[in-house]
Amino acid sequence: MVKEWYLLIDCREAKRIELLNGEGKVIDAAFEERGVGALDIVVNLYSLIERNSLGLSNLKAILVAEGPGSYTGLKIAASCANALSYSLLVPKYIFNGKFQKKFLKKPQKVLLPFEIFEPKYGGKPKINLKKFLKTN
């Protein structure tokens, strides 16, 4: 059984969650290619935790990508990270670019459970009323 673990949430383009051990190695992961289906972060998280016999009390931090990326993906990641951090009382480590293992030892940006994480979208959402009406 893993003593401590981290949850990585990266929804900048494709949706991806990973469970990492204390050294930053991937224990297990779930992901969705861009535009293919839907990844329910919470459902997949609990199935990964159960499959790997991890305890929520051993979750050290939630690592979440800051952006830029998909507006909806970043909003989903931020909402999940904020809710999980608040409810489990674990900090959020914010990263941008490719995740590096060394980040676990010296995170550049840490938000405590009661601090709200807001992603950097990089622009406005690419949806408008005309586009919305076409899809419905």
Number of C-alpha atoms within 10 A of each C-alpha: 7 14 12 17 24 24 22 25 25 27 29 27 18 17 24 19 25 21 24 21 18 16 13 18 13 15 15 15 15 16 18 16 12 14 9 9 8 12 17 14 20 12 9 16 19 13 13 19 15 11 10 14 11 18 14 12 12 13 23 20 25 24 26 27 24 23 22 17 19 21 21 15 20 26 18 19 26 23 16 17 28 25 15 18 22 17 11 15 16 22 22 29 25 22 19 14 10 8 16 11 14 10 15 17 10 10 15 10 10 17 17 16 21 15 13 16 21 15 20 16 18 11 10 8 10 9 9 8 7 8 10 9 8 7 6 5
